[in-house]
């Protein structure tokens, strides 16, 4: 929606399809929205940043009643992305990025407020996967995160940093790593790439259900939903390759894959575990001996 190559009719269709995707996410049990910005900083004829996609995402989040947070990744607009990505760190200017971030966050807050979305629901991600050897991106991420937090925004990073509100990592490899990650962040989420690239539907279900409960994480945020690159091209089977694309575009809305339905099952598993724990806790408080077993 931030591109001017589309006609108004085409933009309406794009927004309709986007709403269908968000609705499909919600129907499958997803509780948060996590869009990224346009790939470069665009302004209109008056010099105002073009944020139509952000507004449309916020509207869908509100209208579909997502109960979890709204996370916005805007590294492209700040030039903090990976060297080969749009919004590359190679063009990073600290002074420009700080001023731009301050302005964008105030606009983000205003948009959300106009829609009745509380600020505490908003989270920002300002740099993606800054590895230890990427000193420029690490430095940029840390200085920009300070600005976001001064403005009262919760912050997220896709690495185990101690100075953010949410860390989002890969799936823990062992119990020791689980314990370490649990201690680092105020909240710990995972983005389970390996569950989505696997032919193993049981593992995909586990990662979003029993696994998530076992690891003691606070959130699961899959990194892909509709990504044609690497998918096998068939929405009805995973026998000929891993289903990187979890739902295919369809005339009447998204077409789910077996992996996407396994994820729904996993989320339902987690809900049942949560309900059981609550019931056991209540019965223990009542002195029910059966709950003590």
N, C-alpha and C positions, 0 to 999 in steps of 0.2 A: 504493500500500500504506500510505501514511501517513494516508489518509482513513478515518474511522470510518463512512462511509455504506455500506460494502460488508459483506456477510455473509462468514463464514469460507470458505464454498464459493466465493463470487465472488472472494475474494482469492487462493485457490488457482489459480483459472482465470487471473486477471490475472498471477500469477507465472509460470504455465506459458507464457502468451503472451509474456511478457517474455523468458523463457529461449529461446523459439523465435526471437525477434528477435536476441538476442545470438548465438545459434548461426548464424543467417543472416549476420550481420556477419562472424563468424569464417570461415565457409565461403567468403565472397567475398574473403578475404585481409586483412581488418582485424585489426590487432594490438593496438589499445588500446581502452579503454572510457572514455567521457567523459559521465557522467550529471550532471544538475543536481539541486539539492535540491528539496524541497517548496517551494511558493510563499510560505509564511510559516512563522514559527517556531512549532511546536506542541509542547505538553508533555502528558504523561499526568497522571493524578490525583495522582501523587507529585511532579510538577514536573520529571520527567525528559524531555528532548527526544525526540520520536518520530522515529526514523531507520530505520524498517523498510525503506523503499525502498533506502536506502544499503546496508544489510546484504544485501538480496537481490541487488543489483548486484555487490557484492563476492563473494558466493557464486557467482554465474554466471561472473564473471571468473576465479575460481579453478577451478571445475569444467570450464570450457571451455578452460582453459589458454591464455589470452591472453598472449602473450610480452612485449607492450609495457607501457607504464605505465597506471595507473588515475588518471584526472583527475577531480576532483570540483569542480564549480562550486557555491559556496554563497553567492553574493551576495544571494539572496533572504532568507536567514536573518540576514544582517548589515545589511540595509537599504542596500545599495550599488548596487542595480539602477538602471536608467534611470528618469527621473521618472514615466513612464507605465506602467512595468512593476510586477508584484507585487514587494514588497520594495524599494520606491522609496527613493531617496536622500533624498527629502523628509522622511522620518522617521528619518534617521540620527542616532544618538547615539554619539559616539566612545567614551565610557566603557563603555556597554552592549556595543557591538560588540566591543571588545577583550576583555572578560571572556567574552563568548559564544564568540568565535573560539577562545580558549584552551581552553575546555571542549570545544567541538566537535572540535577537532583531536586532543585527547587521546582522545576517544571513537573517532574515526576510526582512529587508530593502534592502539588496543586491539582494535577489530573486525578489522582487517587481521591483526594478530598472532595472534589466535585462529584465523584461517583459514590461517595459515602464509604470508601475503603479506609479503614484505620491505618495510620502510619506504621503501627507495630506489625502489620501484616507484610510490609514491604522489606525486601532484602536486596542488596546490590552486590554483584560480582564485578570487580574492576580489572581483573587479570585472570587468565586461564592457564592452569597447569604450569606455574613458574618453577622449573626445576632448579636445583642448587647451582648448576653451572651457568644459568641464565641470569647473571647478576643485574643487568639493566632492567629486566622485567621484574625481578624480585624487588629491586629498589623502587621502581615506579609503583608497584603494587602496594608496598608498605606506606609510601608517602600519600598515595591517593586514598587508601583505606582510612588513614587518620582524618582526612577531610570529611569523608562520608560519616564517620562515627561522630565527629564534632557537630555535624548537622543532624544527628539523632537517628541515623540509618543503621540498621543491622547489616553486617557484612559477611560475605561468604567467599571462600577460596577452595579451589579444587586441588588442594595439597594440605598436609598437616602443619598448619601454622598455629601458633598459640595466640596471636594478637587479632583474631577475628571471632565473630560470633558463631559461625558455622563452618566446619571443615567437611568437605565432600571428597571422599577417596575411593579407590577401588575396593574390591572385596578383600577382607583380611585373609592372610594366608595361613595363620595359625593363632592359637589362643594368646600367645605372648603379644602378637601384633594387635589383636583385639583389645587387650588391656591397655596397651600404650595409646592407641588411637582414642579410646574412650576417655582417657585422662587429658588429652590435649585440648580438645575443643569444648566449648560450652554446649554445643550440639554437634553430633557426628552423623553425617549422612554418607551414603555410598552411591556411586553410579556404576552398576554391575555390567560393564561391557562384556565380560566373559560369559554371562548368562545369555546375552542376546546373540552372540556369535557362535553359539553351540547348537548342535543338533539334539542335545539332551533336554527334552521338554521338562523332565522331572527336576533338573537342576535349575532351569528358568523359574519353575514354580517355587522351588526351595529358596532361591535368592530373594524373592519378594514375599515369602511367607515364613516358614519355620526358621530359615537361615537368618532373616532379618531379626526375628524374635530372639534367636539363640545368641547372635552377636551383640544384642543390646543397643542397636543403632536407633537414631531418632528419625531417619527418613531414607527413602530409596528414590533416587531420581534417575531414570533411564536416560541414556544419552541420545537415543534415536527413536524415531517413531515411523517416519516416512523417509527412508534414504535408499534410493535405487541402486547406488554404487555398492557392489558386493552382494546384492540380493540375488536369489536364484530365479526370480521372475514369475514364480507360481504362488499365488496366495493360498492355495489349498494343500500344500505339502511342504515338508522340509527334508524329504528323502534325498533330494538332489543337491543339497547344500544348506548351509546355515541361513536362517531367515533374518538378515540384517534389517530388512524392511518389515516392520511389525504390522502395518496396515497399508493396504494399497488404495489409491484413489478410486472411487467408484461414482457412477452417475447418481446413485441414491445414497451417497455417504460412504465412508471408509469401509473397505473390505478387510476384515480381520484375518490374521494368520493363526495357525496352531500355537505359535509361540506367544502371541498376544493373548490368546485364551488361557494359556498356561499361567501367564502373569496374572490374569484376573483370578484364577483359582488360587494362586499364591496369596494375593491380597485378601481373598476371602478366608484363607487359612489363618492369616494373621488376625483377622477380626474375630474368628472363633476362639483363638488362643487368648486374645485380650478379654473377651467376654467371660471365658472360663476362669481366668485369673481374678476378674472382678467378683464373680459369683463365689469363688472359694474364699476370697478376702471377706466378703460380706457374711458368709456363713461362719467363718472363724470368729468374727466379732460377736456373732449370736451364740457362740458356744456349741455349734453343731459339730459333733464328734466325727462325722463322716468327712468334714472338710480338713481334718487334721491328719488324715491318712496319707 
